[in-house]
Amino acid sequence: MMRSRPVFDRADEWDNAPLCQALSEDDEARQNWDLIRTPPGTEWSGRTRYAAATFFYHRGEMSAEVLEVYRICSRIDAEDPLDVLRRCGAR
């Protein structure tokens, strides 16, 4: 999930932007943790979980193999990636 940034005309304006305009790392991780637990069956839930999984992969908190399961399941909203991982015996 991409962090929303205010639009500025000059780079120095971003450096001087109030801290409240950007999510802290903890807030962003918490938000993505909530997204990765989106219940199966909800419209676009697979893509939502995959976006959150990508966030954790880029932080080094998820393996490429697990991310691949989320990618495969991303187009199947009813499929729970955790069930797939359990069936595969992945860790």
C-alpha positions in Angstrom: 0.0 0.0 0.0 1.4 3.3 -1.0 1.6 6.1 1.5 -0.3 9.2 0.3 1.9 12.2 0.0 0.7 15.8 -0.3 1.4 17.4 -3.6 4.2 20.0 -3.5 5.8 22.0 -6.3 9.3 21.9 -4.9 11.2 19.1 -3.2 12.2 21.3 -0.2 8.4 21.7 0.6 8.2 18.0 1.3 11.2 18.1 3.6 9.5 20.9 5.6 6.0 19.4 5.6 4.3 18.8 8.9 4.9 15.4 10.3 1.2 14.8 10.8 0.7 14.6 7.0 2.6 11.3 6.7 1.9 8.0 8.4 4.6 6.8 10.8 6.1 3.4 10.1 4.2 1.9 13.0 0.9 3.3 11.7 1.6 2.1 8.2 2.5 -1.4 9.5 -0.6 -1.5 11.6 -2.8 -0.4 8.7 -1.3 -3.1 6.4 -1.7 -5.7 9.2 -5.4 -4.9 9.2 -5.5 -5.1 5.4 -3.8 -8.5 5.2 -6.5 -9.9 7.5 -9.3 -8.8 5.2 -11.8 -11.7 5.2 -12.0 -13.8 2.1 -15.1 -13.4 0.0 -15.2 -9.6 0.1 -15.0 -8.0 -3.3 -11.3 -7.0 -4.0 -10.2 -8.7 -0.8 -7.6 -10.8 -2.6 -5.9 -7.8 -4.1 -6.1 -6.0 -0.8 -4.3 -8.8 1.0 -1.7 -9.0 -1.8 -1.0 -5.3 -1.6 -0.5 -5.6 2.2 1.7 -8.7 1.7 3.9 -6.8 -0.7 4.4 -4.2 2.0 5.6 -6.8 4.4 7.8 -8.5 1.8 9.6 -5.2 1.0 10.2 -4.7 4.7 11.9 -8.2 4.8 9.1 -9.6 7.0 7.7 -12.1 4.4 9.4 -14.6 2.2 9.1 -14.5 -1.6 7.4 -17.9 -1.5 4.6 -16.7 0.8 4.3 -13.5 -1.2 3.8 -15.7 -4.3 0.9 -17.5 -2.6 -0.7 -14.1 -1.9 -0.1 -13.1 -5.6 -1.8 -16.3 -6.9 -4.7 -15.9 -4.5 -5.1 -12.2 -5.3 -7.5 -12.7 -8.2 -9.6 -15.2 -6.2 -11.4 -13.2 -3.5 -12.9 -16.3 -1.9 -9.5 -18.1 -1.4 -7.8 -17.6 1.9 -4.0 -17.5 1.4 -3.4 -18.8 4.9 -5.4 -22.0 4.1 -3.4 -22.5 1.0 -0.1 -22.0 3.0 -1.4 -24.5 5.6 -2.3 -27.1 2.9 1.2 -26.6 1.3 3.0 -26.9 4.6 4.7 -23.6 4.0 6.1 -21.7 6.9 
